[in-house]
Amino acid sequence: MPSKKNRIPVLPGKAYHIYNRGNNYEKVFFNQEDYKTFLNKIKEYLLNYVDVYAYALIDNHFHWAIRVKDKPFISFANEYSKFILHYTNKVNFEQKRSGSLFLNPFKRIEIENEEYLKRLVFYIHYNPEKHKLTSNYKLYPFSSYQAFLSNKPSGIDRDYVLNIYGSIDEFREYHQYLSNLNGSDKFSLED
């Protein structure tokens, strides 16, 4: 029986934790340019349809916290499929491989309240350290953590997320408090 995480519909006006892994836990990002291309493809294919609350790209998977915009006649699944197809085609060409890159279907969990979103944003930011890609998640270049600390334009809905925490200082304090508790080990949100 398929997991509930694969079956819930992704609907306009609702927020979700979206995540996916490479087939057989294989890499989906092979070099720094792949990470950058993935982020650029999000801008190209998805930012018109979603508000991005947080993201982290790990060598064999990714995590997003998003809200689907209230646009009629938009299917997130269709837009996501186009996005993944274009990214997969680019990687397949460069890596001289064929076939799907990611598991299908992608996993999603509806974000039903702001407290869950606060923990999820931390979990997503902490994920690179959890997977030992960095010793300090705050410095990891392929997550949205630094975008929250910057005034530069980004695709992140910085104002909405920081409002949930109360301020940038409270955002930092919340992240520091949970990382001091041993990070996401206390708040596992994935399988």
ABEGO torsion letter per residue (X at the ends): XBBAAAABBBBBGBBBBBBBBBBGGBBABABAAAAAAAAAAAAAAAAAABBBABBBBBAABBBBBBBBBBBBGBBAAAAAAAAAAAAAAAAAAAAGBBEBABBOBBBBBBBABAAAAAAAAAAAAAAAAAAGABABAAABAABAAAAAABABBBABBAAAAAAAAGBAAAAAAAAAAAAAAGEAAABBABX
